[in-house]
Amino acid sequence: MKKIVPVKYVRLKNFLSLPGFVLVLFVMALCFGQYVDLSLKRQLYALSLTLKDLIVFVLPILIFSFVFNGILQLKNESLKVILVLVPLVCLSNFSGFWMAYIFAAPILETGLITISQLEPQQQLVPAWEYALSPIIKNDMALFLGVVAGIVGNFTKAPAVDKINKNLNVCAEFILKKLICPVLPVFVMGFIIKMQHEGTLSLIIKEYAALLGLVAVLAYGYMFIVIFLISQRSFKAAAEKFRNMLPAVIIGLCSMSSAAAIPTTIIGSQKNLENRSIANFVVPATANMHLLGDCFALPIIGLALMVSFGQELPSFGQYAIFTLYGIVAKFAAAGIPGGSALVFVPIFESVFGFSAPMLTAITAIYVLFDPIATSSNVFGHGMYAMLFEKVYKKVFKAA
């Protein structure tokens, strides 16, 4: 007999997976953090750092599995589709990164959106430190996944499909059963650290306007692209947006672009002349075309640079960040805050982010995740329309 789970427990479980839980942690830390024993704070922060190392350690496994599976799904069309699909994804992500920089940097620099300086009052030292480095780097896992997928499509060996299936089971288990359940604990230590160092209240107060800036720039940019694709017809562009709205709402509520894929395909089919394009473009690019993150992560990073008294990056420095970011988009984990985890070493190496800044960007991004994910979903639909234009010229003309 199937066990019936009470509704209140289902609601509690759903709540724990939403940004509302993070907001509660922020409020509780702000109101009662000063009463928490220092040794407990140090242990919670050390636990968060340990969990971060463990997540980074398993990321290459997830990256290889997802990329390998995605390439195999292309079957005989893999090479010629990749020749268009991947460069177009890179170009779209590249445009998103630069639109964020071009519009957000002047606004932040001129003080139209004020960001208070977040100087820690006292450092919180973790109770323990344990460094765990991944066996291979993320970019190498990405490369191996692409090569293995292409070779698998050519050989068509049954063993390849079996390996792919087992890897997917392993990756899904790591993602859903190991990583997702510990995310609240992972974030808790970082929030405690910010409260202890006096930055938490400033973050809560200052970043509401920044969230609005991310939403306006991300959605505004994508709507303009759709407007141009729709032969500059506002009515047609609005209709295409309405077709994507159910998927956008699912992304907003679930913080999972993967959960929104079926609805994204349906919405994209309504917007395309060739409906079959949506069936493979949306799933194939769901993890690597994250246009919302291309706005959210750089804008949060730029705001933190201002708040910590650093100069905004030059065009050359930001170009290096963009190149690293484009590669990182192929390695972003599809979990709340996953993109921030992948981008942490990039912010550290290119922009020289300190430990407090890396802590802040991780926690802030979790709060921004509903807007980032919903705009990622909208970006999937936009990309399918963009791909169809290129598909017509490259494949049909051949």
C-alpha positions, 0 to 999 in steps of 0.5 A: 500500500502506497504511503500517503505523505501529509500535505504539511510535510510536502509543503515544508520540504518544498519550502526548504528548497526555495529562496524563502529558506535562505531569506529566513536564514538571513533574517534569523542571522541578522536578528539573533546571530549576535547571540550564537556562540563563537565556536558554533559560528566557526564550526558552521563556517568550516562545515560550509567550506568543507561542503564547498570543497566536496562539491567542487571535487565532484563537479568534473564528474557531473560535467563529463556526464552531462556533456557526454549524454548531450552529444550522444543525443545528437546522433548522426547529426552531431558534428554539423549541428555542433558546428552551429549549435556550440558557436552560437551558444558561445556568441549568445553568452558572450553578448550577454556578458558584454551587455551586462558590463556595458550597461551596469558598470556606468550605473554602478560607477556613477552611483545611480544604484548605491552600494555601501562598502562592505568592510568586515568588522572582524574576521571569522576563522573556520574551526578547521580547514581541509583542502580537497582538489578535484582530480581533473579540471572542469575544462578538461572534463568538458573536453573529454565529454565532447570527444567521448560523445563524438566518438560514441556517435561514430562507433554506435557501440552498445557499450557506449549507451550502457556507460552513458546510462550508468554515468547519468544515474551516478550524476543524477544521484550525486546532484539530487541526493548528495548536493541538493540536500546539503545546500541549506547547510552550505549557505548557512555557514556563509550567512553566519560569517557575513553576520559575524563580520557585519556585512549581512545587514548591508547586503540585505538593504543594498541589493534590492535595487541591484536585483531590479537592475539584473531583471530589467537588463536580462529580460530587456535584452532578450526581448529586444533580440526576439523583437528583431527576430520577429521582423521588428514587430512588437505584437509578434514579439509580445506573442512569443513572450506570452508563449514562453511565459508558462515556462518562465513562471515554472523556472521562477518558482522551481529555480530549476531550468531542467524542470521547465524543459518540457514547458519550454519545448512546448512554448518554443514549438509555438514560436518556431516554423520548424517545431522539431527544432525545439525538441533537440535545441532546448534540451541540448543547450539547457545547461550551457546556454544560461543567459540570465546568469550572464547578466546576474553573475557579472552585475553582482560581481561588479557591485561587490567590487564597488562595495569593497572599494576596488576599481571596476575592471578594464575592457581587457580584464573583463574580456579575459573574464568573459572568455573564462565565463563562456567556457564555465557556462558548459560546466555550470551545475543545474542546482540552486547556486550552481553557477556561482560555485563554478564562477568562484575561481574565475572571480578569484583569479581574474578580478582578485576577489578576496574570501569575504567577496567570494562568500558574499557573491555565493550567498547573494546569488542564491537570493537572485536565483529565481530571477536568474533561472527564469531568465535562463528559461526565457533565454532557452526559448530565445535561443531556439528562435535564433538557432532556427534562423541560422538553421535555415541558412546553413542546413536548408541552403546546403 
